[in-house]
Amino acid sequence: MKIARWEHPGPPSRGPADLHDQSPQIGEGFVIDERVVLFPDALTVTEVLAHGLGFAHTLHARAADLPGTPLGHVRLLAPFVPASIRDFVTFEEHVEGVSAAVDGKSEVVAEWYEAPTFYFSNPHIVLGPGEPVSPPVTERLDFELELAVVIGGVPGSDGVNLSVESAAAHIFGYTIMNDWSARDLQSREMKVRLGPAKGKDFGTSLGPWIVTADELAPFVDDDGFLALRAEVSVNGSHVGDDLISNMGWPFPELVAYAARNSRVVPGDVLGSGTVGNGGCLGELWGRAGELVPAPLREGDEVRMSIEAIGELVASVGRAVPPPPVPPARRRPRARHR
């Protein structure tokens, strides 16, 4: 099953006095045979995720023969509004390359192998397919090609302290994720032993839809990894490709780790981290010791594809200069007024 959200024009105007709402109409439902079909009962993607994968299959059977709208007549949106975004770093090859670009030293620290580390990203800046990113002022704008898990509800589970086996049942589906990155901002922030923060805080693209986990079962290898091919190009020129199965941990282990002494809920996103072998420009900069290929600029088009998922395409919009914030002031460290 494919699950999506979309926008299409409002009802046609009947003249100057027409009081019909001309705003775009939002639809949520299934993608079936090159058409989009609304969920029965006017359900939303958020509600379907909460009910879980079994409920979605029942709903799909009801929707299969319903009329829909040709896929080419709508504009796809981000497939859902995430409850949270955790972004992991699970590809060893990516870590080797990008550490040199960001920190000036190519290495994989011993701590990387101990646990699947992640950071929290901003769910309020999610972009959909074709939606341009408006970056901060940066000289090192980058993309990051990832596969992301979408969490769904499981009857009787609160999503807390999940075993690897029970975590697998919480994987509702997958989508493509582009973790846009301003590498110069990221490098400055991480010298303070925090972040990435503003180096990532301006845009995360998701889409084009959610493909349910059962659809990808044929691609699970003998070790439990998804052997899907992922590729990325800029302005039509191939930049990188990898197999998702080169992750250091399979997805159920990422979900279990996220739930450790914590909780995962329907609508959570867990990114795989950037694939290796050119899944981002930063990795290539680190290996080359120079900014080759060139950083992204306004007007560039980034096209990502992952086997059995689809394509996620976006362009770079104009950089947005922010209002200034002054640097820290030296303070006397007084202990009393």
VEXTOR-921048 format. One record per residue (C-alpha): residue in three letters; chain; x, y, z. Coordinates in Angstrom, 1 decimal, padded with zeros to 4 digits. Layout:
+------+-------+--------+--------+--------+
: resn : chain :     c1 :     c2 :     c3 :
+------+-------+--------+--------+--------+
:  ALA :     A :      X :      Y :      Z :
...
+------+-------+--------+--------+--------+
This chain:
+------+-------+--------+--------+--------+
: resn : chain :     c1 :     c2 :     c3 :
+------+-------+--------+--------+--------+
:  MET :     A :  000.0 :  000.0 :  000.0 :
:  LYS :     A :  001.0 :  003.6 : -000.6 :
:  ILE :     A : -000.4 :  006.3 :  001.6 :
:  ALA :     A : -000.2 :  010.0 :  000.7 :
:  ARG :     A : -001.5 :  013.5 :  001.2 :
:  TRP :     A : -002.2 :  015.8 : -001.7 :
:  GLU :     A : -003.5 :  019.2 : -002.8 :
:  HIS :     A : -005.8 :  020.0 : -005.7 :
:  PRO :     A : -007.6 :  023.1 : -006.9 :
:  GLY :     A : -010.8 :  024.2 : -005.2 :
:  PRO :     A : -014.1 :  024.3 : -007.0 :
:  PRO :     A : -014.3 :  026.4 : -010.1 :
:  SER :     A : -015.5 :  030.0 : -009.8 :
:  ARG :     A : -019.0 :  030.8 : -011.0 :
:  GLY :     A : -018.4 :  034.6 : -011.3 :
:  PRO :     A : -017.5 :  037.6 : -009.2 :
:  ALA :     A : -020.3 :  036.9 : -006.7 :
:  ASP :     A : -019.3 :  033.3 : -006.2 :
:  LEU :     A : -018.9 :  032.6 : -002.5 :
:  HIS :     A : -017.3 :  029.2 : -003.0 :
:  ASP :     A : -014.0 :  028.6 : -001.2 :
:  GLN :     A : -011.3 :  028.9 : -003.9 :
:  SER :     A : -008.5 :  027.7 : -001.6 :
:  PRO :     A : -006.8 :  024.4 : -002.5 :
:  GLN :     A : -008.4 :  021.3 : -001.2 :
:  ILE :     A : -006.3 :  018.8 :  000.9 :
:  GLY :     A : -006.8 :  015.1 :  000.4 :
:  GLU :     A : -005.5 :  012.2 :  002.4 :
:  GLY :     A : -005.7 :  008.5 :  001.4 :
:  PHE :     A : -004.2 :  005.8 : -000.8 :
:  VAL :     A : -002.4 :  005.8 : -004.1 :
:  ILE :     A : -004.0 :  003.0 : -006.1 :
:  ASP :     A : -003.3 :  002.3 : -009.8 :
:  GLU :     A : -002.0 :  005.9 : -010.6 :
:  ARG :     A : -004.9 :  007.6 : -008.8 :
:  VAL :     A : -005.3 :  009.0 : -005.4 :
:  VAL :     A : -008.3 :  007.8 : -003.4 :
:  LEU :     A : -009.6 :  009.4 : -000.2 :
:  PHE :     A : -009.7 :  007.4 :  002.9 :
:  PRO :     A : -013.3 :  006.1 :  003.7 :
:  ASP :     A : -015.0 :  007.9 :  006.6 :
:  ALA :     A : -012.9 :  011.1 :  006.0 :
:  LEU :     A : -010.0 :  009.6 :  008.0 :
:  THR :     A : -006.6 :  011.4 :  008.1 :
:  VAL :     A : -003.2 :  009.8 :  007.7 :
:  THR :     A : -002.5 :  010.6 :  011.4 :
:  GLU :     A : -005.6 :  008.6 :  012.4 :
:  VAL :     A : -004.7 :  005.7 :  010.2 :
:  LEU :     A : -001.2 :  005.6 :  011.6 :
:  ALA :     A : -002.6 :  005.5 :  015.1 :
:  HIS :     A : -004.8 :  002.6 :  014.3 :
:  GLY :     A : -002.0 :  000.6 :  012.8 :
:  LEU :     A : -001.1 : -001.5 :  009.8 :
:  GLY :     A : -003.9 : -004.1 :  010.1 :
:  PHE :     A : -006.5 : -001.4 :  010.2 :
:  ALA :     A : -004.9 :  000.2 :  007.1 :
:  HIS :     A : -005.3 : -003.1 :  005.2 :
:  THR :     A : -009.0 : -003.3 :  006.0 :
:  LEU :     A : -009.4 :  000.3 :  005.0 :
:  HIS :     A : -007.5 : -000.3 :  001.7 :
:  ALA :     A : -009.9 : -003.1 :  000.8 :
:  ARG :     A : -012.8 : -000.7 :  001.2 :
:  ALA :     A : -011.1 :  002.0 : -000.9 :
:  ALA :     A : -009.8 : -000.2 : -003.7 :
:  ASP :     A : -012.9 :  000.2 : -006.0 :
:  LEU :     A : -013.7 :  003.8 : -005.0 :
:  PRO :     A : -013.4 :  006.5 : -007.6 :
:  GLY :     A : -010.3 :  008.7 : -007.3 :
:  THR :     A : -008.3 :  011.5 : -009.0 :
:  PRO :     A : -005.5 :  010.9 : -011.5 :
:  LEU :     A : -002.2 :  011.2 : -009.7 :
:  GLY :     A : -001.0 :  013.6 : -012.3 :
:  HIS :     A : -003.8 :  016.0 : -011.4 :
:  VAL :     A : -002.8 :  016.6 : -007.9 :
:  ARG :     A :  000.3 :  018.0 : -006.1 :
:  LEU :     A :  001.7 :  015.7 : -003.5 :
:  LEU :     A :  002.4 :  017.0 :  000.0 :
:  ALA :     A :  004.5 :  015.6 :  002.8 :
:  PRO :     A :  002.7 :  012.3 :  003.4 :
:  PHE :     A :  001.9 :  013.1 :  007.0 :
:  VAL :     A :  002.7 :  015.6 :  009.8 :
:  PRO :     A :  005.4 :  013.9 :  012.0 :
:  ALA :     A :  005.0 :  013.7 :  015.8 :
:  SER :     A :  008.8 :  013.8 :  016.1 :
:  ILE :     A :  011.9 :  013.2 :  014.0 :
:  ARG :     A :  014.8 :  011.2 :  015.2 :
:  ASP :     A :  017.7 :  011.1 :  012.7 :
:  PHE :     A :  020.3 :  008.3 :  013.1 :
:  VAL :     A :  023.8 :  008.0 :  011.7 :
:  THR :     A :  024.1 :  004.3 :  010.8 :
:  PHE :     A :  026.3 :  004.2 :  007.7 :
:  GLU :     A :  030.0 :  003.8 :  008.6 :
:  GLU :     A :  031.1 :  004.9 :  005.1 :
:  HIS :     A :  029.2 :  008.2 :  005.5 :
:  VAL :     A :  030.8 :  008.8 :  009.0 :
:  GLU :     A :  034.3 :  008.3 :  007.6 :
:  GLY :     A :  033.8 :  010.9 :  004.9 :
:  VAL :     A :  031.7 :  013.5 :  006.4 :
:  SER :     A :  033.7 :  013.7 :  009.7 :
:  ALA :     A :  036.6 :  015.2 :  007.6 :
:  ALA :     A :  034.3 :  017.7 :  006.0 :
:  VAL :     A :  032.7 :  018.9 :  009.2 :
:  ASP :     A :  035.4 :  018.3 :  011.9 :
:  GLY :     A :  038.6 :  018.3 :  009.7 :
:  LYS :     A :  039.5 :  014.7 :  010.6 :
:  SER :     A :  038.3 :  011.5 :  008.9 :
:  GLU :     A :  037.5 :  008.9 :  011.6 :
:  VAL :     A :  034.8 :  006.7 :  013.0 :
:  VAL :     A :  035.1 :  006.9 :  016.8 :
:  ALA :     A :  034.8 :  003.7 :  018.8 :
:  GLU :     A :  031.6 :  005.0 :  020.4 :
:  TRP :     A :  029.8 :  004.9 :  017.1 :
:  TYR :     A :  029.9 :  001.1 :  017.1 :
:  GLU :     A :  028.4 :  000.8 :  020.6 :
:  ALA :     A :  024.9 :  002.1 :  019.8 :
:  PRO :     A :  022.9 :  003.7 :  017.0 :
:  THR :     A :  023.2 :  007.4 :  017.8 :
:  PHE :     A :  020.6 :  009.9 :  016.7 :
:  TYR :     A :  019.6 :  013.6 :  017.2 :
:  PHE :     A :  016.2 :  015.1 :  017.3 :
:  SER :     A :  015.2 :  017.2 :  014.3 :
:  ASN :     A :  012.4 :  019.8 :  013.8 :
:  PRO :     A :  009.0 :  018.3 :  012.8 :
:  HIS :     A :  007.7 :  021.9 :  012.1 :
:  ILE :     A :  009.9 :  022.5 :  009.0 :
:  VAL :     A :  008.9 :  019.4 :  007.0 :
:  LEU :     A :  008.7 :  019.9 :  003.2 :
:  GLY :     A :  006.8 :  017.8 :  000.7 :
:  PRO :     A :  007.7 :  016.6 : -002.8 :
:  GLY :     A :  008.7 :  019.4 : -005.1 :
:  GLU :     A :  008.6 :  022.0 : -002.3 :
:  PRO :     A :  011.7 :  024.1 : -002.5 :
:  VAL :     A :  013.9 :  024.5 :  000.5 :
:  SER :     A :  014.7 :  028.0 :  001.8 :
:  PRO :     A :  018.2 :  027.7 :  003.3 :
:  PRO :     A :  020.0 :  030.0 :  005.7 :
:  VAL :     A :  022.9 :  032.0 :  004.3 :
:  THR :     A :  025.5 :  029.3 :  003.9 :
:  GLU :     A :  028.5 :  028.5 :  001.7 :
:  ARG :     A :  028.2 :  024.7 :  002.1 :
:  LEU :     A :  024.6 :  023.7 :  001.5 :
:  ASP :     A :  024.2 :  020.0 :  001.2 :
:  PHE :     A :  021.5 :  017.3 :  000.9 :
:  GLU :     A :  021.4 :  013.9 :  002.7 :
:  LEU :     A :  019.8 :  010.8 :  001.2 :
:  GLU :     A :  018.0 :  008.7 :  003.8 :
:  LEU :     A :  015.3 :  006.0 :  004.2 :
:  ALA :     A :  013.0 :  006.8 :  007.1 :
:  VAL :     A :  010.7 :  004.6 :  009.2 :
:  VAL :     A :  007.2 :  005.7 :  010.0 :
:  ILE :     A :  005.9 :  004.4 :  013.3 :
:  GLY :     A :  002.4 :  003.1 :  013.6 :
:  GLY :     A :  000.2 :  002.0 :  016.5 :
:  VAL :     A :  000.2 : -001.5 :  017.8 :
:  PRO :     A : -002.8 : -002.7 :  019.9 :
:  GLY :     A : -001.8 : -003.3 :  023.5 :
:  SER :     A :  001.6 : -001.6 :  023.2 :
:  ASP :     A :  002.5 :  001.8 :  024.7 :
:  GLY :     A :  005.7 :  002.0 :  022.7 :
:  VAL :     A :  008.0 :  002.0 :  025.8 :
:  ASN :     A :  011.1 : -000.1 :  026.2 :
:  LEU :     A :  010.4 : -002.3 :  023.2 :
:  SER :     A :  012.4 : -005.4 :  022.5 :
:  VAL :     A :  013.8 : -005.7 :  018.9 :
:  GLU :     A :  011.1 : -008.2 :  018.1 :
:  SER :     A :  008.2 : -006.0 :  019.4 :
:  ALA :     A :  009.8 : -002.9 :  017.8 :
:  ALA :     A :  009.4 : -004.5 :  014.4 :
:  ALA :     A :  005.6 : -004.5 :  014.7 :
:  HIS :     A :  005.7 : -000.7 :  015.3 :
:  ILE :     A :  007.1 : -000.1 :  011.8 :
:  PHE :     A :  004.1 :  001.0 :  009.8 :
:  GLY :     A :  006.1 :  001.9 :  006.6 :
:  TYR :     A :  008.9 :  003.8 :  005.0 :
:  THR :     A :  009.4 :  007.1 :  003.1 :
:  ILE :     A :  012.4 :  008.9 :  001.5 :
:  MET :     A :  014.0 :  011.6 :  003.7 :
:  ASN :     A :  016.2 :  014.5 :  002.6 :
:  ASP :     A :  018.0 :  016.0 :  005.6 :
:  TRP :     A :  019.1 :  019.4 :  004.2 :
:  SER :     A :  022.3 :  020.6 :  005.8 :
:  ALA :     A :  024.3 :  023.8 :  006.1 :
:  ARG :     A :  027.7 :  022.2 :  006.8 :
:  ASP :     A :  029.5 :  025.4 :  007.8 :
:  LEU :     A :  026.8 :  026.2 :  010.4 :
:  GLN :     A :  026.9 :  022.6 :  011.5 :
:  SER :     A :  030.7 :  022.6 :  011.9 :
:  ARG :     A :  030.6 :  025.7 :  014.1 :
:  GLU :     A :  027.8 :  024.4 :  016.3 :
:  MET :     A :  029.4 :  020.9 :  016.9 :
:  LYS :     A :  032.6 :  022.5 :  018.2 :
:  VAL :     A :  030.5 :  023.5 :  021.2 :
:  ARG :     A :  029.7 :  019.7 :  021.8 :
:  LEU :     A :  026.1 :  020.2 :  020.8 :
:  GLY :     A :  024.1 :  020.0 :  017.6 :
:  PRO :     A :  023.6 :  019.8 :  014.8 :
:  ALA :     A :  021.0 :  022.5 :  015.4 :
:  LYS :     A :  020.7 :  025.5 :  013.1 :
:  GLY :     A :  022.8 :  023.6 :  010.5 :
:  LYS :     A :  019.7 :  021.3 :  010.1 :
:  ASP :     A :  016.8 :  023.4 :  011.4 :
:  PHE :     A :  015.5 :  024.9 :  008.1 :
:  GLY :     A :  014.1 :  021.9 :  006.1 :
:  THR :     A :  013.6 :  018.2 :  006.0 :
:  SER :     A :  011.9 :  016.8 :  002.9 :
:  LEU :     A :  009.7 :  013.7 :  003.2 :
:  GLY :     A :  007.9 :  011.7 :  000.4 :
:  PRO :     A :  006.6 :  011.0 : -002.0 :
:  TRP :     A :  004.4 :  008.8 :  000.1 :
:  ILE :     A :  004.5 :  006.1 :  002.8 :
:  VAL :     A :  005.1 :  002.6 :  001.5 :
:  THR :     A :  003.8 :  000.1 :  004.0 :
:  ALA :     A :  006.3 : -002.3 :  005.6 :
:  ASP :     A :  004.7 : -005.5 :  004.1 :
:  GLU :     A :  005.5 : -004.2 :  000.6 :
:  LEU :     A :  009.2 : -004.3 :  001.4 :
:  ALA :     A :  009.3 : -007.7 :  002.9 :
:  PRO :     A :  010.8 : -009.3 : -000.3 :
:  PHE :     A :  013.8 : -007.0 :  000.1 :
:  VAL :     A :  014.8 : -008.1 :  003.6 :
:  ASP :     A :  018.1 : -010.0 :  003.4 :
:  ASP :     A :  019.2 : -013.0 :  005.5 :
:  ASP :     A :  020.6 : -010.6 :  008.2 :
:  GLY :     A :  017.4 : -008.6 :  008.5 :
:  PHE :     A :  018.5 : -005.6 :  006.5 :
:  LEU :     A :  016.6 : -003.9 :  003.7 :
:  ALA :     A :  018.6 : -004.5 :  000.5 :
:  LEU :     A :  017.1 : -001.5 : -001.4 :
:  ARG :     A :  019.2 :  000.5 : -003.9 :
:  ALA :     A :  019.3 :  004.3 : -003.2 :
:  GLU :     A :  020.5 :  006.9 : -005.7 :
:  VAL :     A :  020.8 :  010.7 : -005.8 :
:  SER :     A :  021.6 :  013.2 : -008.6 :
:  VAL :     A :  022.0 :  017.0 : -008.8 :
:  ASN :     A :  020.7 :  018.8 : -011.9 :
:  GLY :     A :  020.6 :  015.4 : -013.7 :
:  SER :     A :  024.2 :  014.4 : -012.8 :
:  HIS :     A :  024.6 :  011.3 : -010.8 :
:  VAL :     A :  026.3 :  012.0 : -007.4 :
:  GLY :     A :  026.0 :  008.8 : -005.3 :
:  ASP :     A :  024.4 :  005.4 : -004.7 :
:  ASP :     A :  024.3 :  002.8 : -002.0 :
:  LEU :     A :  022.4 : -000.2 : -000.7 :
:  ILE :     A :  020.3 :  000.5 :  002.4 :
:  SER :     A :  021.5 : -002.8 :  003.7 :
:  ASN :     A :  024.9 : -001.2 :  004.4 :
:  MET :     A :  023.5 :  000.2 :  007.6 :
:  GLY :     A :  025.2 : -000.8 :  010.8 :
:  TRP :     A :  021.9 : -001.7 :  012.4 :
:  PRO :     A :  018.6 : -002.9 :  010.9 :
:  PHE :     A :  015.5 : -000.7 :  011.4 :
:  PRO :     A :  013.8 : -002.7 :  014.2 :
:  GLU :     A :  017.0 : -002.2 :  016.3 :
:  LEU :     A :  016.8 :  001.6 :  015.7 :
:  VAL :     A :  013.1 :  001.6 :  016.9 :
:  ALA :     A :  014.0 : -000.5 :  019.9 :
:  TYR :     A :  016.9 :  001.9 :  020.8 :
:  ALA :     A :  014.7 :  005.0 :  020.3 :
:  ALA :     A :  012.1 :  003.4 :  022.7 :
:  ARG :     A :  014.8 :  002.5 :  025.4 :
:  ASN :     A :  013.8 :  004.3 :  028.6 :
:  SER :     A :  011.6 :  006.4 :  026.4 :
:  ARG :     A :  008.6 :  006.0 :  024.0 :
:  VAL :     A :  007.8 :  005.9 :  020.3 :
:  VAL :     A :  004.4 :  006.9 :  019.1 :
:  PRO :     A :  002.4 :  006.7 :  015.9 :
:  GLY :     A :  003.7 :  009.4 :  013.5 :
:  ASP :     A :  007.3 :  009.4 :  014.7 :
:  VAL :     A :  009.9 :  009.4 :  012.0 :
:  LEU :     A :  013.3 :  007.6 :  012.4 :
:  GLY :     A :  015.8 :  008.4 :  009.7 :
:  SER :     A :  018.4 :  005.9 :  008.7 :
:  GLY :     A :  021.1 :  008.5 :  008.5 :
:  THR :     A :  022.8 :  009.3 :  005.2 :
:  VAL :     A :  023.8 :  006.5 :  002.9 :
:  GLY :     A :  027.4 :  006.1 :  002.0 :
:  ASN :     A :  029.2 :  006.4 : -001.4 :
:  GLY :     A :  028.0 :  009.9 : -002.1 :
:  GLY :     A :  024.7 :  010.0 : -000.2 :
:  CYS :     A :  025.7 :  013.6 :  000.5 :
:  LEU :     A :  028.2 :  016.1 : -000.8 :
:  GLY :     A :  029.9 :  016.5 :  002.6 :
:  GLU :     A :  031.2 :  012.9 :  002.4 :
:  LEU :     A :  032.7 :  013.6 : -001.0 :
:  TRP :     A :  034.2 :  016.9 :  000.2 :
:  GLY :     A :  035.9 :  015.1 :  003.1 :
:  ARG :     A :  037.4 :  012.4 :  000.9 :
:  ALA :     A :  038.6 :  014.9 : -001.8 :
:  GLY :     A :  039.9 :  017.5 :  000.7 :
:  GLU :     A :  038.1 :  020.2 : -001.4 :
:  LEU :     A :  034.5 :  021.4 : -002.2 :
:  VAL :     A :  034.1 :  019.0 : -005.2 :
:  PRO :     A :  031.3 :  018.6 : -006.3 :
:  ALA :     A :  030.3 :  022.2 : -005.6 :
:  PRO :     A :  027.9 :  023.0 : -002.8 :
:  LEU :     A :  024.3 :  023.4 : -003.7 :
:  ARG :     A :  023.2 :  026.8 : -005.0 :
:  GLU :     A :  019.8 :  028.5 : -005.7 :
:  GLY :     A :  018.0 :  026.7 : -008.5 :
:  ASP :     A :  019.7 :  023.4 : -008.2 :
:  GLU :     A :  017.5 :  020.3 : -008.3 :
:  VAL :     A :  018.1 :  017.3 : -006.1 :
:  ARG :     A :  016.5 :  014.1 : -007.2 :
:  MET :     A :  016.5 :  011.1 : -004.8 :
:  SER :     A :  015.2 :  007.6 : -005.6 :
:  ILE :     A :  015.0 :  004.5 : -003.5 :
:  GLU :     A :  014.0 :  001.2 : -005.0 :
:  ALA :     A :  010.4 :  000.1 : -004.2 :
:  ILE :     A :  009.6 :  003.6 : -002.7 :
:  GLY :     A :  009.8 :  006.1 : -005.5 :
:  GLU :     A :  011.4 :  009.5 : -006.1 :
:  LEU :     A :  011.7 :  012.6 : -004.0 :
:  VAL :     A :  012.6 :  015.7 : -005.9 :
:  ALA :     A :  013.2 :  019.3 : -004.6 :
:  SER :     A :  014.9 :  022.4 : -005.7 :
:  VAL :     A :  017.0 :  025.0 : -003.7 :
:  GLY :     A :  015.2 :  028.3 : -003.2 :
:  ARG :     A :  016.6 :  031.6 : -002.2 :
:  ALA :     A :  018.7 :  031.9 :  001.0 :
:  VAL :     A :  016.9 :  033.8 :  003.7 :
:  PRO :     A :  019.1 :  036.1 :  005.8 :
:  PRO :     A :  018.0 :  036.0 :  009.4 :
:  PRO :     A :  017.6 :  038.8 :  011.9 :
:  PRO :     A :  020.9 :  039.3 :  013.7 :
:  VAL :     A :  021.7 :  037.9 :  017.2 :
:  PRO :     A :  024.7 :  039.4 :  019.0 :
:  PRO :     A :  027.5 :  037.2 :  020.3 :
:  ALA :     A :  027.9 :  036.3 :  023.9 :
:  ARG :     A :  028.9 :  039.1 :  026.3 :
:  ARG :     A :  031.8 :  038.5 :  028.7 :
:  ARG :     A :  030.3 :  038.5 :  032.2 :
:  PRO :     A :  032.0 :  039.1 :  035.6 :
:  ARG :     A :  030.8 :  035.8 :  037.2 :
:  ALA :     A :  029.5 :  037.6 :  040.2 :
:  ARG :     A :  027.8 :  035.5 :  042.9 :
:  HIS :     A :  025.9 :  038.3 :  044.6 :
:  ARG :     A :  023.9 :  041.3 :  043.4 :
+------+-------+--------+--------+--------+
